[in-house]
Amino acid sequence: ASLELGPYRHFMQKEIHEQPRAIADTIEAVIDNGAFAPELFGADAAEVLRDIEGVQILACGTSYYAGLTARYWIEAIAGLPCSVEIASEYRYRTAVANPKHLVVTISQSGETLDTMEALKYARSLGHDRTLSICNVPESAIPRASRLVYYTRAGAEIGVASTKAFTTQLVALFTLTATLAKLHGRLDATQEAEHLDALRHLPGSVQHALNLEPQVTGWAERFAPKDNALFLGRGVHYPIALEGALKLKEISYIHAEAYPAGELKHGPLALVDEAMPVVVIAPNDRLLEKVKSNMQEVRARGGELFVFTDEDSHFGPSDGVHVIRAPRHVGVLSPIVHTIPVQLLAYHVALARGTDVDKPRNLAKSVTVE
Ligand code: G6P
C-alpha cells in the first residue's frame, strides 16, 4: 500500500488531494466540447431531456448530499422544480410519479442496493426518463438507466467519500447548465461564464487544499470534543451536512448540521463553551444572515470555526477562528467549500487515532439491506 500512497498517510488524504485532477478529468468532455450539450449524457439525451418538467433525485449517503446541493442549482439556473429523496425512503412509500420528471440517481459505486431499488420503483411508477451519475463504468445503476454521466474520480478506496462527491457536484452542475440551455434559460454569455467557472475550478480547489496547514491547526482543538455543530445557509447548507457526516464517520465525534436559520428552533439549546460550531460562510447574499447566526452562538459561549473567503472582510476575534479561501468563486462555491470540511474531518480523525480509511461499522458500498 505504501507505494500506492506515495507521500500520503491514508487513501482518504490522497483522494482529497486528487480532487483538482479528478474534477478536471470529469469536466474534460464538456470543456473539449466547448458547450453544454445533451449528447454528453448519452445518444438519445436530447429527446429524453427536452420537454421534462421537473427533476427527482434519488441517492444515499454522501451522494444524497450532492443531490441536495444540485437542487439549489436546478431550480435557480434551470428553472425546473427539483425534489431530492433518500433512496431507502422513496422505495418504500407510495409516491406520485410525473413521467415528465427526470429521475436522477447518484451513486459512486453504481451498486448501492437501496438506490437501485428506488430506480426500479420509479420505473414501475411510469418514470422512463432516467439518468445516472456514477463513478464506476458499467455498474448496475447506470446499466438500468437510459442516460449516464460518468464522473472520472478514479478508484476511491477510503470508505468516507471525498473526490467522488466533488466530481458528482461538477457532473450535476453540467446537467443543470445543459437543462437550462435546453429550456431556453441560458444565453451565450451565461453559457460562456459557466464554462469559464468550470475551467477555473481545479485551480480554486487547489487553493483550498493549500489551506491544509491552517485546518490542521484547528484539529487539535476539535480532537477532545464530544459534539460539534455545522451551520450553513442556501447552497452551502448541504456542505455543512457533508462536513458533519465526514466528521462523525471517521472521528466518531457526534456532529449535526443545521441550516443556520433553524438555530433558534432547537440546536441553540445545545450551545455552550464546550460546543464547537463550524460555519460555512462564503461571501454570498446570505452572509449578513449567517453573521447574525454566528452572534447568536457567541452570545451563548459557543466557539466558532468559520470557513469563508477573502471577499467577506471579517477577521478572527475572541472565540472566533477564521480560515479564508482566496476569493468567492460564485456559483461553484459549494465545491470549493467542501475541501476544508473534508480536511477538518481527516485531521481530527488523525489526532484521535481512528482507522481513517476503514471506519468501524461502515462499508464502502452497501449492496445488501
Ligand atoms: C456508503 C459509503 C458512502 C456513500 C454511500 C452511498 O455508505 O460509505 O461513502 O456515500 O454508501 O454510496 P454510493 O456508492 O451509492 O454513492
Boltz pocket constraint, residues with backbone or C-beta under 6 A from the ligand:
constraints:
  - pocket:
      binder: B
      contacts: [[A, 60], [A, 61], [A, 62], [A, 63], [A, 106], [A, 107], [A, 108], [A, 109], [A, 110], [A, 111], [A, 112], [A, 115], [A, 159], [A, 160], [A, 161], [A, 362], [A, 363], [A, 364], [A, 365], [A, 366]]
      max_distance: 6.0
